[in-house]
Amino acid sequence: MTSRGISAGLFTAGCEASGLRSGKWAVYGEPGTLNRLCCSGTDESKWRMEQGERKDGFFALSQISVLYQFLQDLLAGDKARRLLIDDHLRPADGMRIIDVGCGSASLLPYLGAVDYTGIDPNPDHIRNATQRFATHGRAGQTARFHCAGADQISVLSEGYFDLVMSIGVLHHLRDSEAADLCRAVAALLAPGGRFVTVDPAFVDGQHLIARWLAAHDAGKAVRSPQGYQDFFADFAQVRTTVRHNLLRLPYTHCIIEAQ
């Protein structure tokens, strides 16, 4: 996918008054009972300026959560999400999961009875993720959402996690930022916990369309599989998988599972 609406898109008047546009916020609760809203001051315009991304033309449209979700469903859909869940994420009931770059939380309905934390810098995505949880949350699930960048994961996290997932994030980060994120995640994992990332990649012999899409992604740091793997020096075990079958068009994903 171009923008996170494709590479991350494997899976997801009242808001002004509630503080959504004024910055960082979180919602806690169970499906249908979202009952706590916390705000602190991160400016949305500052978020848009600081990201190392292309934001003009189509890329600006892809930041609109409804269009982002439409692209997810059009290019990936249920089959891709289930492949990612079954083959790589492998959630289990009772797990504590943090989703870095959660988008509109399109994977949340597939995760089972887990304790879920979603982080994304786009306020529109967080608003729609909250609405998704309220209407589609599974029995036994709890969730909280933070409008914040990946660099704030250590501050926002409470305790240790069994699974940290980051779908379509690393290719938006500079080398130093990606390395910092991986180090922070390593410190947050419970014994036996895993960190799973999914990003577009350049590989030898890939389809020309897949290569063109990776080269024109909103994220300016698409890498080779080895380029991503180099950030995982703090992990004892690292498994890298390259897949070409997750979207309905030629596309190359690099999936890393580390623990």
Salt bridges, closest charged atoms under 4 A:
GLU44 OE1 - ARG21 NH1 2.88
GLU44 OE2 - ARG48 NH2 2.84
GLU50 OE2 - LYS46 NZ 3.89
GLU53 OE2 - HIS172 ND1 2.43
ASP73 OD1 - ARG81 NH2 2.74
ASP78 OD2 - ARG82 NE 2.98
ASP87 OD2 - ARG243 NH1 2.88
ASP115 OD2 - ARG96 NE 3.16
ASP115 OD1 - ARG144 NH2 3.01
ASP120 OD2 - ARG4 NH1 3.14
ASP124 OD1 - ARG127 NH2 2.27
ASP175 OD1 - ARG223 NH2 2.90
GLU177 OE2 - ARG174 NH1 2.94
ASP180 OD1 - ARG183 NH2 2.35
ASP199 OD1 - HIS171 ND1 2.78
ASP217 OD1 - HIS171 NE2 2.89
GLU257 OE2 - HIS88 ND1 2.94
GLU257 OE1 - ARG90 NH1 3.08
GLU257 OE1 - ARG194 NH1 3.56
GLU257 OE2 - ARG239 NH1 3.48
